[in-house]
Amino acid sequence: MLFRSIKPGELRKATELMGVQISGAQDQLKRDHIRIASMNYVQERDILTTFSVIEIALKNLGYKFELGSSIRAIQEKIINNSK
């Protein structure tokens, strides 16, 4: 679920300005959720890019958090999966 103060449509517009398209959820979830999907093979760099752009968009929308936290978590998962 997204943060109550940020509307999914605002986040989608902000990410699209940076070249990353995310989708709205369906039915009763559309007011509070987003979807990240691909019709093709997704590489690690695609995931890192998407979450980096989402973080920048959230910061631009005024949400307060530690910038880079999602990227660090993804990098740790990639490293642990490669062992």
C-alpha positions as CSV (number, residue, x, y, z in Angstrom):
1,M,0.0,0.0,0.0
2,L,1.2,3.5,-0.8
3,F,1.5,6.2,1.8
4,R,-1.8,7.8,2.4
5,S,-0.5,11.2,1.6
6,I,0.6,10.2,-1.9
7,K,-1.9,9.3,-4.6
8,P,-0.8,6.6,-7.0
9,G,-1.6,8.8,-10.0
10,E,0.8,11.5,-8.7
11,L,3.5,8.9,-8.3
12,R,2.9,7.4,-11.7
13,K,3.2,10.9,-13.3
14,A,6.4,11.6,-11.5
15,T,8.0,8.4,-12.5
16,E,6.9,8.8,-16.1
17,L,8.7,12.2,-16.3
18,M,11.9,10.2,-15.6
19,G,11.2,7.6,-18.2
20,V,9.8,4.8,-15.9
21,Q,6.2,3.7,-16.3
22,I,4.4,2.1,-13.4
23,S,0.8,1.0,-13.5
24,G,-2.2,1.5,-11.3
25,A,-3.7,-1.3,-9.4
26,Q,-7.1,-2.8,-10.2
27,D,-10.5,-2.7,-8.5
28,Q,-10.6,-1.8,-4.8
29,L,-6.8,-1.5,-4.7
30,K,-6.5,1.2,-7.3
31,R,-6.7,4.1,-4.8
32,D,-3.8,2.8,-2.6
33,H,-1.5,0.6,-4.7
34,I,0.7,0.6,-7.8
35,R,1.9,-2.2,-10.0
36,I,5.4,-2.8,-11.4
37,A,5.3,-5.3,-14.3
38,S,7.1,-6.2,-17.5
39,M,6.0,-8.2,-20.5
40,N,9.7,-9.2,-21.1
41,Y,12.7,-10.5,-19.3
42,V,13.7,-8.2,-16.4
43,Q,17.3,-7.8,-15.5
44,E,18.7,-6.6,-12.1
45,R,19.6,-3.2,-13.6
46,D,15.9,-2.8,-14.6
47,I,14.8,-3.4,-11.0
48,L,17.5,-1.0,-9.6
49,T,16.5,1.7,-12.1
50,T,12.8,1.4,-11.4
51,F,13.2,1.6,-7.6
52,S,15.7,4.4,-7.9
53,V,13.2,6.4,-9.9
54,I,10.4,5.6,-7.5
55,E,12.6,6.9,-4.6
56,I,13.4,10.1,-6.5
57,A,9.7,10.6,-7.3
58,L,8.7,10.0,-3.6
59,K,11.3,12.6,-2.5
60,N,10.0,15.1,-5.0
61,L,6.5,14.5,-3.7
62,G,7.6,15.3,-0.2
63,Y,7.8,11.9,1.4
64,K,10.6,11.7,4.0
65,F,12.8,8.6,4.1
66,E,16.4,7.6,3.7
67,L,17.2,8.0,0.1
68,G,18.8,4.8,-1.3
69,S,17.2,2.5,1.2
70,S,15.4,0.4,-1.4
71,I,18.5,0.3,-3.6
72,R,20.6,-1.0,-0.7
73,A,18.1,-3.7,0.1
74,I,18.0,-4.8,-3.6
75,Q,21.8,-4.8,-3.8
76,E,22.0,-7.0,-0.7
77,K,19.5,-9.4,-2.1
78,I,21.4,-9.6,-5.4
79,I,24.7,-10.2,-3.6
80,N,23.2,-12.9,-1.3
81,N,21.6,-14.7,-4.3
82,S,24.9,-14.8,-6.1
83,K,26.7,-16.7,-3.4
